[in-house]
Amino acid sequence: MTSTPNREALIADLDAAVQETLAWFAGPGEHSAARIDRWGARDVLAHLPYWHDATAWGIASAAHGGPPWLISGTADEVNDAALRTRAGESAAEITAQLRQATARLLRVAREAPDLDTVVFRFTDGRTLSAGQRLEMIARHWRGHLQQLQEAGR
């Protein structure tokens, strides 16, 4: 079972990464022309809700003895689908969705009996635990934020 201090540290770090990134989008990133490869700032923002929701679904399923969430494509394929799903939505709408998805994710992470339980399964057989996902999300958000800030200079 994941220890409470470790759990709270993972949750606090994820929440801080989200808040830092959303603050950038609400400030200098609101009208940023920064690009990361083929993605503009809005595209970076638009792919994030899916991963929060999928992680929350995986944690909630595992907490009740269910299966891990199946990631049925590559990260690029899933991200492209997430962008198509949010076509036409404003950054403000996506940000509101992200705030809801983050609240859900933090709640289920706090309620999960064990963050060492596998919550993601990939078609190639790889798996990730809830704790690994929380760490990965915080790192991912901060990486995107750094890339956007550098590209905007």
N, C-alpha and C positions, 0 to 999 in steps of 0.2 A: 504494500500500500504506500502511496506517495505521502511523505510526511507533510504535515500542515505548514511548517515554515517554507519548505520547498514549493508547495502548492501556492501559497500566498505570494512568494517571490516570483514565480512564473506568471501568475495572474497580474500582479502589479507591473511587471516588466512589459507584458503584452499590452495592458491598458495604457501605460506611458508611451509606448511606441505608437499606438493608435492616436492618442491625443496629440503627440508631437506632429504626426503626419497630417492630421485633420487641421491643426493650427496653421500649417504651411499652406494647405489648400484654401483655407479661409483668408489668408493674408497674401503673401507674395505669389502663391501658386494659383490664386483665383483667375488670373489672366495670363498665366505663364505660357510661353510658346516653347518651353523646354520639351525635348524629345529624348526618349530612350529607344534606340533602334527605330522601329516603325511606329512606336506608341507615343502619343502626346500625353500630357498630364492627365486629361480627362480619362483616357484609356487606362492609364495606370490605376486611377481611382475606381474605374468601372469593373475591373476584374476582381477586386478585393472582397465584395460581399459574398460571392459564391464560396470562397474558401473559408470564410467565417461560418457561414451556414453549414457547409459540408462538415466542418470540424465539429460544430455543435451537434449535428445530427449523428455523427459517428460516436461522440461521447455519450449522448443520450441513449443511443441504441446499446452500446456496450454496458452502460450502467444498469440496464434491464436484461442483460444476458443475450442481447441480440447480436447480429453480425456487425463487423466493421463496415464503414461506408466504402463502397467500391468506387475507385477512381478509374473509369473505363477508358481513358485516353491519356495521351501525353499531357504534360502541363500546358504546352502550347495549344493543343487541341481544346482542352478544357477552357483555357483563357480566351481563346477565339470565340467559343460558344458563349461564354459569359459576356463578352463584348457585344455579340450579336443580340443577346437577350436584352441588353440595356440600351440598345440603339434608340436614339431619340429622347432619352432621359437626360435631364439636366444634371450638372454637378451637384446642385442643391438636393435634388431628389436622391441621387446616389449617396450623398453624404448622410441624408436622413436614414436611408436603408442601412448604411454602414453602422450608424449609431445603434439602431435596433439590433442588427446582427451581432455587434460587439456586446451589447447588454445580454443577449441570449447566450452567447458563447461564454462570457464570464460567469453567468449564473450556472450553466450546466457544468462548467469546470469546477466551480465551488461545491456543487452538489454531488459530483462523481465520487463513487466510493474509492476508486483507484485510478490515478493518472498514468499508471504503468500499463494499463489495459490497452490492447491494440484497438485503434479506432479507424484507421485507414488501411485499405488493402488495394494494391495496384495489380493490374492484370499480369504483370511480370512476376508476381509473387511477393514483392517487397511489402513491408508493413511499417506503420508508424504508430507509436503510442500517443495517448492524449498529451502527456508531458512533452514528448518530442514535437508534436504539432504546435503546442503553445510556444515553445522556444523558437521553432521555425517561423511562425507567424511574426513574432516580434523582430527577429533578424531580417525577415523578408521586407517588412514595412520600413525598417530603418535603412535597409539597402536601397529601396526605391526612393526614399526621401533624399538620401545622399546623392543618388544619381540625378534626381530632378533638380536639386539645388545646384549641383555642379554644372549641369546642362543649361541652367538658367543664367549662369554668370557670363 
